[in-house]
Every structure is written in C-alpha cells, then in structure tokens.
Amino acid sequence: MKKTVSDDGVVIIKKYANRRLYNTETSSYITLEHLAAMTREGRDFKVVDAKTDEDITHNVLTQIIMEEESRGETMLPVNFLRQLISMYGDSMQAMVPGYLEASMEGFRRNQAQFKSAVEGAFAHSPFAEIAKRNIQMFEAATAAFKPGGAPDVAARKDDEIAALKSQLAELQAKVEKLG
C-alpha cells in the first residue's frame, strides 16, 4: 500500500498527465484552490508527478501564485519581478532563495507582532508607548519652568526625543514593510 502522508506529516498530492490533482490523504481529486487553502492553513504537502514520482511542488506553487496574481489585486510589484528575473544567471543567484526565505520569515514575524499589537488593548500597543513618551516629554517640559527643575530636564528631554525618534523610525519601517 502506497503512503498517503510521508513520515514527516507531508500530504502527498499526485498530479496526473490530464492535469488533475489527487489528494492521497483524502482519496479525492482537488484543485489548485484546494492547495492554496491547504497552504493558508499551514498544511504541508508535496506534489509528485503520478507517472515518474518526480517532485513538482515548486512548479505547482508557482502556478498557484500566477493564478492568484491574475485574479485582481497583485502582491508582487512589477519592479520586484524585474529585479527577481534579473537575478537569474547572476553570480548571486544561489543566495537569493535563502535571502527571500529569511526575509519572508522576518516579515511574517513582524506581521504577527503588529497584528497582536493592534488586536490587543491600546495600552499594550506600540502607540501606547509613544503616548507615554509624549506625556513624559510634556512633564519634562513643564518641569523646566519650575524653579530648580531646568538643568537635569534638558538632558532627559534630549534622551527622550532620541528614544522617540528611534521608536518612530521603527514603527515607520514596520508600516512600510506591511504596505
């Protein structure tokens, strides 16, 4: 009896010459949309040519991306695609897959962190920290007008402004990555 799931839990999908995809786990024919849904759900699968047993997962995933891109809102900007194509045959080509994979993993981590910050109460969001710093700056500024409060306040104010600029730059970088 042939395996329907590999030893590491990967579902085996067979692709036949007539372009039909067969999910060996559920014993049913599926579509590329099913594979896209499995990917979004975090299900790992391997697509093999039914006749040769050749792993064709890369080709099928690329086909899914092409179909998704043709449906309307594109995710891959033209300039990015041009740059990617220009890397084929370049001396750095071997490094690109690892770099893209690491970049995407970093993006996913940032996305998860940003999402949890937005979903959480305002008090736990990055914006709350900025609001807290703004209040501290306001208090520092008002302390400057009190007798005996000015000398130490100027140094703290400069430190707080530098910290705020740094946090703002970090937030802006995260927003740009999401955009």
Disulfide bonds with the S-S distance in Angstrom:
none
